[in-house]
């Protein structure tokens, strides 16, 4: 029995050692393949650099799939590295090497991941001949759909904005975020394309148009921002405020700006974005300070947070309102005001900053008195 156990242990040791050596050999082989691949890619990068600058002897044609993959990676990197100036030269290399043809073929591959990587590559390469194939792809897979839409916009530009929007459910927040991220690929003036949505009946396309034009700081959208701040639709009020925030305020003190209405809006998201927007007010008017004082008492934490941050960012007048709120009967207002003032006092030397304010001494005393009261209340508890 003991011999059987002994032989069993020996066999296990031999098997484990065999497995170890097999794994070790495979790892060495893989490392060697990676090293060869990286060297080939570096060689191609050098050839590409010389070729697009009219130097060297051109690109050595790949002789196997590994070299083709190395060249493809080098070219994809080069499109990003060299930018639009060299797109035509890089596209010529892609076509002559057969990479564009290979990636178009990849669009019909049964594997979703291969189709997605092919779409990604064709988009980066701005391969116009692939557009007809990309437009035919129908899929529910979010990754494939995203890469196809990105490629279509990279190749076709603003002409295909409606194709992307019509193929996506932008009423769903995450889908809308993905589409707006895709729109960063579209260069140039897109106001006329967005105008169709701004003046159309589709609620979600209109909301997206407001935010996208705001992100691009397109001044022609400002009248649409103001008009939609009073929309009956919460989504449009929110998108209009997001657009206004992108401009770092949109005539906050303008007589048409419905500040009082926004301050008491039924939607906490609207009140929150409004509170954030007011931090960009240029003169910290009485109207703006009054609105932020109201929002500082809001039952929603996010609204109170934005209101307190905005008051601090408005400078002396805003900080004075925060200090006065330390004596408010509203617990929310007291606590949020102190959170900001205590943070700036402790971490960013607010006490020193107050010396340059006309009411700095008064603000300083209010903060110290509140701290002392809090300590006394804690001691009683």
C-alpha positions, -999 to +999 in steps of 0.1 A: +000+000+000+028+024+009+045+017-024+013+026-043+011+059-024+048+065-032+044+058-069+013+079-069+031+109-054+060+104-079+036+103-108+019+135-096+052+153-093+062+142-128+029+154-142+031+187-124+067+192-137+056+183-172+027+208-171+051+235-157+076+230-186+048+230-212+034+262-198+069+277-196+077+267-232+044+282-245+051+314-226+085+317-241+071+311-276+043+336-271+068+362-258+089+356-288+059+360-311+050+393-294+085+405-297+087+397-334+053+413-339+063+445-321+096+447-341+077+443-373+052+470-363+081+494-354+097+487-388+064+495-406+060+526-386+093+538-398+085+529-434+051+547-432+068+578-418+093+579-447+067+571-474+042+598-465+070+623-464+082+613-498+113+595-486+125+559-485+116+530-508+080+526-499+062+499-479+074+463-480+044+442-489+033+418-461+041+382-468+019+366-441-011+373-419+012+383-390+029+410-411-004+421-424-017+426-389+014+444-379+011+468-408-026+473-400-019+483-364+009+506-376-014+523-400-043+527-375-018+543-351-005+566-379-040+579-388-043+592-352-007+603-349-003+622-382-038+636-385-059+648-414-030+662-433-017+628-443-051+609-446-049+605-483-013+592-483-022+567-455-054+556-473-033+549-504-010+526-484-041+508-468-055+501-503-023+490-519-016+467-490-050+451-493-060+461-458-092+480-469-103+450-489-096+426-460-116+447-435-146+451-459-145+413-461-145+412-423-178+431-422-196+398-433-177+376-408-202+355-387-184+366-355-197+399-341-164+409-326-146+405-360-173+427-377-170+453-350-131+455-353-135+457-391-160+486-388-137+503-364-106+499-387-125+511-418-138+542-399-103+551-388-090+547-423-119+568-437-124+542-464-152+556-486-157+524-505-168+506-473-196+530-466-222+511-487-214+479-467-215+496-433-249+512-440-264+477-447-254+463-413-283+456-390-276+445-355-289+447-319-254+442-305-246+476-289-208+473-295-212+465-332-238+492-336-216+518-319-186+509-340-206+509-373-222+543-364-188+557-355-173+545-388-202+559-408-198+594-392-160+593-396-163+585-433-195+603-443-196+631-418-227+652-411-247+638-440-252+606-419-263+623-386-300+614-393-290+578-402-274+574-368-303+590-349-329+571-368-311+538-359-308+546-322-333+549-294-321+582-279-351+583-255-329+559-235-303+579-216-273+557-222-281+555-259-283+593-261-249+596-243-233+572-268-247+592-297-234+625-284-200+608-279-201+597-315-209+633-327-174+643-316-163+625-348-183+650-369-163+681-378-175+714-391-208+734-389-238+712-382-263+739-373-285+734-404-287+696-396-296+703-360-320+731-369-344+704-384-346+689-350-348+721-331-379+731-351-393+696-354-417+677-332-394+649-320-389+657-283-357+636-279-340+648-311-347+684-301-332+678-267-301+662-282-298+691-307-299+717-279-271+698-260-249+691-290-250+727-302-244+740-267-214+717-264-201+731-297-208+767-284-229+775-314-243+809-306-272+805-330-288+780-306-292+806-278-327+817-287-338+781-287-322+776-253-342+805-238-374+794-254-370+758-242-363+768-206-401+773-203-410+742-222-438+720-208-414+690-212-390+684-185-365+668-209-363+700-229-359+722-198-330+700-187-313+699-221-317+737-224-300+742-191-272+717-200-267+737-232-266+770-212-240+754-188-219+746-218-219+783-227-210+791-190-243+810-187-267+821-212-279+856-203-288+845-168-298+881-159-317+886-191-354+896-187-364+865-208-345+841-186-372+824-164-351+822-132-379+824-107-397+796-125-367+774-127-359+779-090-391+762-080-394+738-109-411+705-100-381+685-114-351+683-091-329+678-121-340+712-135-334+729-102-300+712-099-288+723-134-302+758-127-282+760-095-250+750-113-256+774-141-259+804-118-222+800-108-214+816-141-233+848-134-209+877-141-221+902-116-237+880-088-269+901-090-294+902-061-318+881-083-291+854-087-282+854-050-319+852-040-324+822-063-293+804-049-305+811-013-338+794-021-320+765-038-297+761-008-328+751+012-339+725-014-349+691-001-328+674-028-291+670-018-278+674-053-296+708-057-282+720-023-247+709-033-247+728-066-263+759-050-236+760-023-208+755-048-222+782-070-224+807-041-188+801-033-177+805-069-195+838-071-169+853-048-174+877-019-211+883-023-218+846-026-196+837+003-214+863+024-247+846+016-232+813+027-220+828+060-255+843+066-270+809+059-251+795+090-279+812+110-307+800+089-337+782+105-334+757+076-311+728+087-303+719+051-291+754+043-270+756+075-253+722+070-246+727+033-232+762+038-209+750+065-197+720+045-184+744+018-170+771+042-154+745+065-138+727+035-123+760+021-113+772+056-095+739+063-080+730+030-077+762+010-069+789+035-103+807+032-094+827+064-065+844+045-087+851+015-113+868+037-088+895+047-092+911+012-131+912+015-149+943+028-170+921+050-143+895+056-142+900+093-179+895+097-178+863+076-149+850+096-168+857+129-199+839+116-179+808+107-161+807+141-194+812+160-210+784+141-180+761+148-183+770+186-220+764+186-216+730+170-189+720+195-212+730+224-242+711+209-220+680+205-208+683+241-244+684+254-253+654+233 
